[in-house]
Structure formats: C-alpha cells, structure tokens
Amino acid sequence: MSDLLYSETEDDLRAAVRSLLADRAGPQTVLGRIESTDPYPPGLWEALGGGIGAAGLLVPEKLGGQGAGPREAAVVLEELGRAVTPAPYLTSAVVATTTLLALGSEQGPAAELLGALANAERVAVLAVPFSTAPDGHPAGAGPDGSSGPTVPAVPDAVAADVFLVPRADGLYAVDASDAVVTPRSSFDLTRPLATVDPGGAAGTRLADAGAAREAVRRGLLAGAGLLASEQLGLAEWCLEETVRHTRERHQFNRPVGSFQALKHRMAQLWLELVGARAVARAAADALATGAEDAALTVAVAQAYCSKVAVRATEECVQLHGGIGMTWEHPAHLALKRAKSDAVALGSAGRHQDTIAALADLPAPA
C-alpha cells in the first residue's frame, strides 16, 4: 500500500517554498500586481525555480534536474495554491516538462530544452487551451490531435519563452518571439490567458505524430493530477483564514466562530478537506510510481478536489462578511483561482465521465 504521508524531505521543501513566497509573493504583493500587464512578482521564478530548484523536480539529474518526482512537485503546488501565486509552475515545470520527458530522449533538442527548464533559464508552455482534458484534444483539433493555427486560452503564455505546439505531423518547439501572443481577459488575474498563433513559425520538430499524442496526453495527465494539490492548498488556506477571522471577529461580545451554525459549516469543510488531501496525495503518488490506475486516480482527484476548492473559497468569502467582498482582501483571489481551476484540464463532469469509463460504470446522466 502506498504511503501518502509527507516525508521529512517534503516537509523541508514545503518550509522553504512557504518562506520564499511569504517574502516575495505575499498577499499585498500579489494584489498590487494583478491589474498590471505583468502579474508575476519580479525575481520570484528565478528564486523558486532556480534557487530552490523547484523547476527541475521532475527532471532526472543526468538532464540537469533534481531527480525528485510528482510527490515533491505536489508539495510545491500546494504552497503556490495557498498563496495564489502568479508563477508558471504548473504550465512549465509540470505539464511542459512531463510532455518533454515522455518523449524519452536523452539527447537532442528536447533534452537541451529540459535542461534549460530545470534551471529556470526558460519557460515552456504547451500550446493547448487550458480546458483540455488528458483524454481530450485541443480546441479545433483534428482526429489526429493536431492543433489549429490559433490556440485560444493558453495559460501563462505571456511568460513563455518557448511553446510546445502539437501539429498534424508531430510536436514542435516554437520560440515565443516567433509566435503571435495576444493577451485575453482572464477571470483569474493571477494566471493570465492568451491566444497563441504559432502558425507562421516552423519551429524545431521534437517528435512524430504518434509520440507527440502520447507525450501530450501524459503531460496533461500530470498537470491534472498535480492541479489537485494546488486546489488542496487553496482550500487549506481558506479554512485556516476563516477559522482565524471568526475567532477574532466578535458579535454580541462573543467570537462569531463560537456560533454553532458557523462551527458546523467549518467542521464540514474540514471533513471535505481531509478527503481532498487523501485523493490529491494519492494522485501524486500514482503519478510518481507509474501506477496502472494512475488515470483513474487522477480523475477521482480532479472530480473531488475542484468542488472542494470552490466550496472552500466561497465559504471563505461569505464567512469573512463585508471585508471578504472587498478588493483589498485576498479572498477573491482564491475564489477566482478555484473557479478557474474547476474548468482547467477537464471539468469535474468530464473527469466523472472518465471515471465511469475506466471503472466500467454507467456515467451520470
């Protein structure tokens, strides 16, 4: 049986990431940048990805990475979720990196790019819409899984140095300077979306069509599985912040958190949070061990964690009262991230259909 408890190494990594985010990407720092053209705190990616080495956790040491795995990356995403941090970690260090690793090349352009990603020297983004599920195709894709000339709703595209572009004849690496990137309005201002048009750029061919389809699938599967850890971090912060606020806020000369109705709501949320932690850790462990049921475990994690994160953030905003509705309080950042994550890499309904298919059960009507 898998051990889903956090190891000492994972706890040390968590402490390092939390300390860095508190210093460089606290709530006021994030709030001060979300309406700018560049929401990413200066120097954060270099410190997180290169200084701590988080960008290379999934990359083997022989390719310049840390040689860790999805469990450690999940811990980083928990902390990034807690702080609602604007950083291209999920898109570059997880999805794009896993896609390149799935090509299985230890030499050539894919290996060189992996080394640059592991050292946080470059940021790569898979040019597919953020809503693409692991078993789905990009919007406008043909039956072979190739993307059209223009790709909508690509997350963190404005931070990318290179795009991984699925085409009819394979997977290509296209420099961001050779593509047309058009920022779009995003509900989650901490993870900006953009339309990417790499059609006129030839790029460097990394794999043929068959290998590209499998690599993209594995990249999206890893992203969906570890997105559950980001959603777990969101829910944890919301519950802790709500408990703190209701303990300090007084009405009728009593802490509002002592009112039975509110205690029941927070207790129920804690129970859901415990379940979310279990399935998120199970998904990370399944990806780390290459379990045969990894796809099923990931689908379960996404179907459950996305709903828990949305509920936790909604409760956080409501139980904070008037202050929770203001732009100055970070609760709205968590709510928008949770709502955005709920449709990212496949909605909860899409993952429920996947569970039904993989477990040979009737899908919900």
C-alpha positions as CSV (number, residue, x, y, z in Angstrom):
1,M,0.0,0.0,0.0
2,S,1.2,3.5,-0.8
3,D,2.4,5.8,2.0
4,L,0.6,9.0,1.5
5,L,2.1,10.8,4.5
6,Y,4.5,13.6,3.9
7,S,8.2,12.7,4.2
8,E,10.8,14.8,6.0
9,T,12.2,15.9,2.7
10,E,8.8,17.0,1.5
11,D,8.2,18.9,4.8
12,D,11.6,20.7,4.4
13,L,10.7,21.6,0.8
14,R,7.3,23.0,1.9
15,A,9.0,25.2,4.6
16,A,11.5,26.6,2.0
17,V,8.8,27.4,-0.5
18,R,6.4,28.9,2.0
19,S,9.2,31.1,3.4
20,L,10.1,32.3,-0.1
21,L,6.5,33.1,-1.0
22,A,6.0,34.9,2.2
23,D,9.0,37.1,1.5
24,R,8.5,37.7,-2.3
25,A,4.8,37.0,-3.1
26,G,2.7,37.9,-0.1
27,P,-0.9,38.8,-0.5
28,Q,-0.3,42.6,-0.8
29,T,2.4,42.0,-3.4
30,V,0.1,39.8,-5.5
31,L,-2.8,42.3,-5.1
32,G,-0.6,45.1,-6.2
33,R,0.2,43.5,-9.5
34,I,-2.9,41.7,-10.6
35,E,-4.2,44.6,-12.7
36,S,-0.9,45.2,-14.4
37,T,0.3,43.7,-17.6
38,D,2.8,41.6,-15.7
39,P,1.3,39.9,-12.6
40,Y,4.4,37.8,-11.9
41,P,6.5,39.2,-9.0
42,P,10.0,40.1,-10.2
43,G,12.7,37.6,-9.4
44,L,10.2,35.1,-8.0
45,W,10.6,32.5,-10.7
46,E,14.4,32.6,-10.7
47,A,14.4,32.1,-6.9
48,L,11.7,29.4,-6.9
49,G,12.6,27.5,-10.0
50,G,16.4,28.0,-10.0
51,G,17.3,28.9,-6.4
52,I,15.3,26.3,-4.6
53,G,15.4,24.0,-7.6
54,A,11.6,23.6,-7.8
55,A,11.5,23.9,-11.6
56,G,13.7,20.8,-12.0
57,L,12.0,18.4,-9.5
58,L,10.6,16.2,-12.3
59,V,13.8,16.2,-14.4
60,P,16.4,13.5,-13.8
61,E,19.8,14.6,-12.6
62,K,21.5,13.4,-15.7
63,L,19.5,16.0,-17.6
64,G,20.2,18.8,-15.1
65,G,17.3,18.4,-12.8
66,Q,16.8,17.5,-9.2
67,G,15.7,13.9,-9.8
68,A,12.7,14.0,-7.5
69,G,9.2,13.4,-8.6
70,P,5.5,14.3,-8.7
71,R,5.1,14.0,-4.9
72,E,7.6,16.7,-4.3
73,A,6.1,18.8,-7.1
74,A,2.7,18.4,-5.5
75,V,4.1,19.9,-2.3
76,V,5.3,23.0,-4.2
77,L,1.8,23.3,-5.9
78,E,0.1,23.1,-2.5
79,E,2.1,26.1,-1.4
80,L,1.6,28.0,-4.6
81,G,-2.1,27.3,-4.2
82,R,-2.2,28.6,-0.6
83,A,-0.6,31.9,-1.7
84,V,-2.4,32.1,-5.1
85,T,1.0,32.8,-6.6
86,P,1.4,34.1,-10.1
87,A,4.0,31.7,-11.4
88,P,4.2,29.4,-14.4
89,Y,5.0,26.3,-12.3
90,L,2.0,24.1,-13.3
91,T,2.3,25.0,-17.0
92,S,6.1,24.9,-17.4
93,A,7.6,22.7,-14.6
94,V,4.8,20.1,-14.7
95,V,2.8,20.0,-18.0
96,A,5.5,21.1,-20.5
97,T,8.3,19.2,-18.6
98,T,6.3,16.0,-18.4
99,T,5.5,16.2,-22.1
100,L,9.2,16.5,-23.0
101,L,10.1,13.7,-20.6
102,A,7.6,11.4,-22.2
103,L,9.5,11.7,-25.5
104,G,12.2,9.6,-23.8
105,S,15.1,11.4,-25.5
106,E,18.4,11.9,-23.5
107,Q,20.0,13.9,-26.3
108,G,18.9,16.4,-28.9
109,P,16.7,19.5,-28.7
110,A,14.1,18.0,-26.3
111,A,16.9,17.1,-23.8
112,E,18.5,20.5,-24.2
113,L,15.2,22.2,-23.5
114,L,14.6,20.1,-20.4
115,G,17.9,21.2,-19.0
116,A,17.0,24.9,-19.6
117,L,13.6,24.4,-18.0
118,A,15.1,22.6,-15.0
119,N,17.4,25.5,-14.3
120,A,14.6,28.1,-14.7
121,E,16.5,29.6,-17.6
122,R,13.5,29.2,-19.9
123,V,9.7,28.8,-19.5
124,A,7.9,26.4,-21.8
125,V,4.1,26.2,-22.3
126,L,2.1,23.5,-24.1
127,A,0.1,25.4,-26.7
128,V,-3.3,23.9,-26.0
129,P,-6.3,25.5,-24.3
130,F,-6.3,25.4,-20.5
131,S,-9.6,23.5,-20.5
132,T,-8.1,20.5,-22.4
133,A,-8.6,17.2,-20.5
134,P,-5.9,14.5,-20.6
135,D,-8.1,12.3,-22.8
136,G,-9.3,15.2,-25.0
137,H,-7.9,17.1,-28.0
138,P,-7.2,20.8,-28.2
139,A,-10.0,23.0,-29.4
140,G,-10.2,22.9,-33.2
141,A,-8.1,19.8,-33.3
142,G,-8.4,17.2,-36.0
143,P,-8.8,13.5,-35.3
144,D,-5.1,13.1,-35.1
145,G,-4.9,15.5,-32.2
146,S,-3.2,18.3,-34.0
147,S,-4.0,21.9,-33.0
148,G,-5.2,24.6,-35.4
149,P,-3.2,27.6,-36.4
150,T,-4.6,29.7,-33.5
151,V,-4.9,28.3,-30.0
152,P,-7.2,30.1,-27.5
153,A,-7.0,30.4,-23.7
154,V,-3.4,29.3,-23.3
155,P,-2.3,29.8,-19.6
156,D,0.9,31.6,-18.8
157,A,1.6,32.2,-22.5
158,V,2.7,35.8,-21.7
159,A,5.5,34.4,-19.6
160,A,6.7,31.7,-22.1
161,D,10.0,31.7,-23.9
162,V,9.0,28.6,-26.0
163,F,5.8,26.9,-26.9
164,L,5.3,23.2,-27.4
165,V,3.0,23.0,-30.4
166,P,1.2,19.8,-31.4
167,R,0.7,19.6,-35.2
168,A,-0.5,17.0,-37.6
169,D,2.9,15.6,-38.2
170,G,4.3,15.8,-34.6
171,L,5.4,18.1,-31.7
172,Y,7.3,21.3,-32.4
173,A,9.2,23.7,-30.1
174,V,8.5,27.3,-31.3
175,D,10.2,30.3,-29.8
176,A,7.8,32.7,-28.3
177,S,9.4,35.5,-30.3
178,D,8.3,33.8,-33.5
179,A,4.7,33.3,-32.4
180,V,1.9,35.9,-32.0
181,V,0.7,36.1,-28.4
182,T,-2.5,38.1,-27.7
183,P,-3.4,38.6,-24.0
184,R,-7.0,38.0,-23.2
185,S,-9.2,38.9,-20.3
186,S,-8.9,36.3,-17.6
187,F,-11.2,35.6,-14.7
188,D,-8.2,34.5,-12.6
189,L,-5.9,37.5,-12.9
190,T,-3.0,35.6,-11.3
191,R,-2.9,33.1,-14.2
192,P,-3.3,35.2,-17.4
193,L,-4.6,33.6,-20.5
194,A,-3.7,34.5,-24.1
195,T,-4.4,33.4,-27.7
196,V,-1.3,31.9,-29.3
197,D,-0.8,31.9,-33.1
198,P,2.4,29.9,-33.9
199,G,1.2,29.1,-37.4
200,G,3.8,31.0,-39.3
201,A,6.8,29.7,-37.4
202,A,8.4,26.4,-38.4
203,G,10.0,25.6,-35.1
204,T,12.1,22.6,-34.1
205,R,10.5,19.2,-34.6
206,L,10.7,17.2,-31.4
207,A,8.7,14.0,-32.2
208,D,6.5,12.4,-34.8
209,A,2.7,12.4,-34.6
210,G,2.3,9.2,-32.6
211,A,4.9,10.0,-30.0
212,A,3.5,13.6,-29.8
213,R,0.0,12.4,-29.0
214,E,1.2,10.2,-26.2
215,A,3.5,12.8,-24.8
216,V,0.8,15.5,-24.7
217,R,-1.6,13.0,-23.0
218,R,1.0,12.3,-20.3
219,G,1.8,16.0,-19.8
220,L,-1.9,16.8,-19.4
221,L,-2.4,13.8,-17.1
222,A,0.4,15.0,-14.8
223,G,-1.0,18.5,-14.9
224,A,-4.5,17.4,-13.9
225,G,-3.2,15.1,-11.2
226,L,-1.0,17.8,-9.6
227,L,-3.6,20.5,-10.1
228,A,-5.5,18.7,-7.3
229,S,-2.7,19.6,-5.0
230,E,-3.0,23.3,-5.9
231,Q,-6.7,23.1,-5.2
232,L,-5.9,21.4,-1.9
233,G,-3.6,24.3,-1.0
234,L,-6.4,26.8,-1.9
235,A,-8.9,25.0,0.4
236,E,-6.4,24.7,3.3
237,W,-5.6,28.5,3.3
238,C,-9.3,29.4,3.1
239,L,-10.2,27.2,6.0
240,E,-7.3,28.4,8.2
241,E,-8.0,32.0,7.3
242,T,-11.7,31.6,8.0
243,V,-11.1,30.0,11.4
244,R,-8.7,32.8,12.3
245,H,-11.1,35.5,11.3
246,T,-14.1,34.1,13.0
247,R,-12.0,33.6,16.2
248,E,-11.0,37.3,16.2
249,R,-14.3,38.8,14.9
250,H,-16.8,39.5,17.8
251,Q,-20.5,40.0,17.8
252,F,-22.7,40.2,20.9
253,N,-19.5,40.1,22.9
254,R,-18.6,36.6,21.5
255,P,-16.3,35.4,18.8
256,V,-18.5,34.7,15.7
257,G,-16.7,31.4,15.3
258,S,-18.3,30.2,18.6
259,F,-21.8,30.3,17.0
260,Q,-23.0,26.7,16.4
261,A,-24.1,27.3,12.8
262,L,-20.7,28.6,11.8
263,K,-18.9,25.8,13.7
264,H,-20.9,23.2,11.8
265,R,-20.0,24.8,8.4
266,M,-16.3,24.9,9.2
267,A,-16.3,21.4,10.6
268,Q,-18.0,20.1,7.4
269,L,-15.4,21.9,5.3
270,W,-12.6,20.4,7.4
271,L,-14.0,16.9,6.7
272,E,-14.1,17.6,2.9
273,L,-10.6,19.0,3.1
274,V,-9.3,15.7,4.7
275,G,-10.8,13.8,1.8
276,A,-9.3,16.2,-0.7
277,R,-5.8,15.8,0.9
278,A,-6.2,12.0,0.6
279,V,-7.1,11.9,-3.1
280,A,-4.6,14.7,-4.1
281,R,-1.8,12.7,-2.4
282,A,-3.0,9.5,-4.0
283,A,-2.9,11.1,-7.4
284,A,0.6,12.5,-6.9
285,D,1.8,9.1,-5.6
286,A,0.2,7.2,-8.6
287,L,2.0,9.5,-11.0
288,A,5.3,9.1,-9.1
289,T,5.1,5.3,-9.1
290,G,3.6,5.0,-12.6
291,A,0.7,3.0,-11.3
292,E,-1.6,1.2,-13.8
293,D,-4.6,3.0,-12.4
294,A,-3.0,6.5,-12.5
295,A,-5.5,7.8,-15.0
296,L,-8.4,6.7,-12.7
297,T,-6.8,8.1,-9.6
298,V,-6.2,11.4,-11.3
299,A,-9.8,11.6,-12.5
300,V,-11.1,10.9,-9.0
301,A,-8.8,13.6,-7.5
302,Q,-9.9,16.2,-10.0
303,A,-13.6,15.3,-9.8
304,Y,-13.4,15.8,-6.0
305,C,-10.8,18.5,-5.3
306,S,-12.2,21.0,-7.8
307,K,-15.5,21.0,-6.0
308,V,-13.9,21.2,-2.5
309,A,-11.7,24.2,-3.6
310,V,-14.7,26.1,-4.9
311,R,-16.8,25.4,-1.8
312,A,-13.9,26.4,0.5
313,T,-13.3,29.7,-1.3
314,E,-17.0,30.5,-1.4
315,E,-17.3,29.9,2.4
316,C,-14.2,32.0,3.0
317,V,-15.6,35.0,1.2
318,Q,-19.0,34.6,2.9
319,L,-17.8,34.0,6.4
320,H,-15.5,37.0,6.2
321,G,-18.5,39.2,5.9
322,G,-18.1,42.6,4.4
323,I,-14.3,42.5,4.3
324,G,-14.4,39.3,2.2
325,M,-16.2,41.2,-0.5
326,T,-13.5,43.9,-0.9
327,W,-10.8,44.0,-3.5
328,E,-8.2,44.7,-0.7
329,H,-8.7,41.3,0.9
330,P,-7.1,38.3,-0.9
331,A,-10.2,36.0,-0.5
332,H,-11.4,37.0,-4.0
333,L,-8.0,35.8,-5.5
334,A,-8.6,32.4,-4.0
335,L,-12.2,32.3,-5.3
336,K,-11.2,33.2,-8.8
337,R,-8.3,30.7,-8.9
338,A,-10.6,27.9,-7.6
339,K,-13.3,28.8,-10.2
340,S,-10.7,28.9,-13.0
341,D,-9.1,25.6,-11.8
342,A,-12.5,23.9,-11.8
343,V,-12.6,24.1,-15.6
344,A,-8.9,23.6,-16.2
345,L,-7.6,20.4,-17.6
346,G,-11.1,19.0,-17.7
347,S,-14.1,19.9,-15.7
348,A,-15.3,17.8,-12.8
349,G,-18.1,16.4,-15.0
350,R,-15.6,15.4,-17.7
351,H,-13.5,13.6,-15.1
352,Q,-16.6,11.8,-13.7
353,D,-17.2,10.5,-17.3
354,T,-13.6,9.3,-17.3
355,I,-14.1,7.5,-14.0
356,A,-17.3,5.9,-15.4
357,A,-15.4,4.7,-18.5
358,L,-12.3,3.4,-16.7
359,A,-14.3,1.7,-13.9
360,D,-16.9,0.3,-16.3
361,L,-19.7,2.0,-14.5
362,P,-22.8,3.8,-16.0
363,A,-21.9,7.5,-16.4
364,P,-24.2,10.0,-14.6
365,A,-27.0,11.4,-16.8
